[in-house]
């Protein structure tokens, strides 16, 4: 394995920073969506449980990604 040149290292740093920022952007958006949905979902679960019903998770990858 050869050492990277200073230019290659800088290019790697730029790419890594860009990937990290993009991931952070989506992570923050996911936190907002979770905050908007999860409390109501858990309240619904607790209400069903209080009535003696046990709710189950029914989700698939297509629920997240769309499609059939």
C-alpha positions, 0 to 999 in steps of 0.5 A: 500500500502506498502513502497518499499524496498531500493532495489526495489527503485533502481530497479525502478530507473534503469528501469525508466532511461532505459525507458527514454533513449530509448524514448529519442533515438527514439525522437531524431531519429523522430526529424531527420526524421521530419527535412528531410521530413517536409520542403519539404512537407510544400513547396509542400503544399504551392505550391499547395495552390498558384495554388488554390489547397488545399492538404489534409492529407491522412495517416493511422496507416498502413502507419506508421506501415506497413502492408496492 
